[in-house]
Amino acid sequence: MSQSPQVSNPKTTSSNKAVWIALITAIILVIAGTTIFALRDLSAQRAEQPGTQTATEPVAQDPPKEMDTATSSPTPEPIPLDPGVVRGWGNNTLGELGDGTSSKRGGVVAAEGLTNVHSVFPIARSTFAVLTDGTVYGWGFNERGELGDGTTEGRTLPAPIEGLEDVVSIHGAWQSILALHQDGTISAWGYNQNGELGNGTTDPNPQPAKVPGVKDVKLLEVTGHGAVLAVLTDGTVMAWGSNITGQLGDGMTSDIHTPAPIQHLKSVQAIYSSGSAVYAVLMNGTVMSWGDASDGALGDRDSDFGYYPATISGLEDVSKVVAAQNAAFAILQDGTVMAWGSNKGGRLGTGTDIAHSDKPVAVKSVAGAVDLYLTDKANTVFVLLEDGTLIAWGANNNGQLGDGSTTNRSTPEAIAGVSGVKELWPISRATFALLEDGTMMVWGDKRDGKIGKAATGDPSLPVPFGDVENGEALFGSLKTAFVVLTEG
């Protein structure tokens, strides 16, 4: 018997269809929603990847706390002034000031195109600037290839010296130039008249080349006569170059063209020279000297023969020696000063009229000395005290003592109206003081453009050097001076 087909209830069928439609709709919405959120999350991830572009605008995020949202303002930021710019004044007949001219300048001028300068080294009629990255620029006189550019053509604008890197300082004499590098090696170039380049010859070389056989140098001293003395990290000393007054300490007066150690000289902390005499401060605070003994310049030594290093009797706890023109001064660790050698102009500061002293004597009324400066002929002496004031004595024919007179003094007296001194540079007939606030003062003779229009007043007494602000460091030579500024 066959079964009859079942007939659905119309109401039940409609209800079931409605349920299925609702169920399918919900599934579609869930899938669509998931897809939307997935796409949105993918877009955000792509926006976070550097270099990835997306058409979907990323969701704005709060900036990190350290970010200054003001930098996104359309208002332009002020352009910062260049640090390490150089201003110079004085003699410029060979372009020593680096301003593109070789004419006499009555005030302070900029060395063109230089920024980030760390230090300036005027040597004879050439000028060198060491930048903060250790590179070197040169300008001025170039007769013997001292600018290191492979030529003998002078320049009135600064230009880089190729092949020099990681330079700490520049030294020179007799148109021979040497550069001390951070790794303790030395490069040399220029005249080489007395073998100053250390390459075994006296042939000039207008391009830098490393001095062979020299390393681990911590300090370099080049005397005015062209003797080169390198203090090594182990306290020994290498020497070469001119030996006309026995400056190389080998007991002879013949030049040496390759570096050689000075025998029996050890534990050296620093070396100083007067041009013809040499002084080594040892790590124990004593001093050894050698070279030209004229006017007692070598002090009272345990040897009468000046061509070998010997200890100066009566000197202990010495921190620094400054010397020139057969006179020498030692700053002691307690801030007092001892002097010996020529007493021309009363430079020894003892209040006596003796011609010279071969024994170190105490300079009267000095306490708290931190540095000492001499004029080019060493006739006038300045001492910077720990409180930032100055005392001075000696020759005053050009108003060097800043007291409004031209009367010499054989004992120290304070320079009135000058305080907060950071550095001093006495050049021929004029003295410049850089103050802690970055300004400068000057006194002395107006000739040769050394003071010129930059002095605001009569410099027979210290007056402001009005063209300089933001000064950081002061450098000079016989006839030119330079200041490095923190801002131009």
C-alpha positions, 0 to 999 in steps of 0.5 A: 500500500503506497503512502501518500506524500506529506503536505507541509503546514503553510504557517510552519514553512513560513516560520522556518524560512524566516528563521533561516533568513535571519540566521544567514543574515547574521552570519553574513554580518559577522563575516563582513564585520570581521573583514572590516576590522581585519582590513582596518588592522592591516591598514594600521600595520602597513602604516607603521612600516617605514617606507610603506604607503597605503591609501587608507589614512592611518588612525591618529596616535598620540605623540610620544611624551618626549616629542615636542608637538610645537615643532610641527607648527608651520612657524619657521624655527630661528636659524642657530648661529654657527659655533666655532667661528674665528675673528682676527686682528693685527698684521695682514700684509700676507693675508694672515687674517684669512678675510680674503685681503692683504690690506691693513685692517683697523678692526676685527675681521672674520676668517671667511668660511670657517665654522666649528673651529676648535683652536687657531695656531698663528705661526710666523706669517701663516695661520692654521685652524684645527676644527672640532672634527680634527681637520686643518685649514691654512692660509697666509704665507706659503713661501716654503710650502708651509700651507701644505697644499703642494704649492708655494703660493700664498692664500688670503682665504682658509683652505683645507690641508688634504691628508690631515685627520684627527689633529690635536695641535699645530706647531712650527718654526722657521717655516717648518710645520708639524701636526700632532695627531690623536694617535700619538703620531706626527705629520710634518711639512714645509721648509725643513732647513734644519731637519725639522721634518724628521725624514733624514733630509733637509729637503723641503716638502710642501705636503704633510708626511708622517715623521718616521719612527715616532709614536705614542707622543703626548706633547710636542714642543718646537723651539723658536730656533727649530728644535723639535722635542716630543714627550712620549707617554712613557715619559721619555723624550725624542728630539730632532732638528736644529741644535745650534745651542744644544737644545737637543740635549745630546751634548753636541751642537750638530743638527739631527735629521731623524728623531733620537731619544735624549739619553738619561731623561725620564719621567718627563711630564711636560717640556717648555722652551725659550727658543734657545734653552729647554726646560723639562718638568718631571713628574716629581715636580723638579725641573731639568734644563739644557741649551743656552746658558746666557744670563743664567737662563739654565738656572743653578744646575748640578752641571756647568755643561749646558748641552746635557739635561741637568737638574735646577737646584732649589726648584720643587713642586713645579707645575709649569715653566714659561721662558723667553729671551734668557729669562724663565719663570716657574709656577709652583703648585702652591701658587707662588712664582720663582724666576731666574735669568736676565733681569732686563726691565726688572722682569724677575720681579724681585724689586732689585736692579741686578743684571741677572740671577742664575739661581731661582728667586721668589717673585715678590708678593705673588700668591694664587698664580694659575698661569703666566704670560710674557710679551714677545721680548719677555720684558713684561710679565703678567700673572693670572690669579685664581680669582680671575684678576691680573698682576704685572711688572717689568717694562712699560714703555708702551703702556703694557702694564695698563696703569696709565703710565709708561713707567717700568716696575720691578715688583708686581702690582694689580691691573686695576679694572680687569677681573674675570679673566679667562685668558691673556694674549700679550702681543707686540706693544698691546695686551688682550684679555678674554673674560669669562663672560666672552667679552674682551679688554685691551690696553697698550699701543694703538700702532699696527692695527692691533687695537685700532677701531675696536678699542672703545677709549684710550687704551693707556688703561684697560678698555673694552675691546668692543668688537668681540662677544661670545669669545671662547678661546684666545690665540696669538703670535707676534703681530696677530691675534684671534678669538674663537667664538661660541656663536658668530 
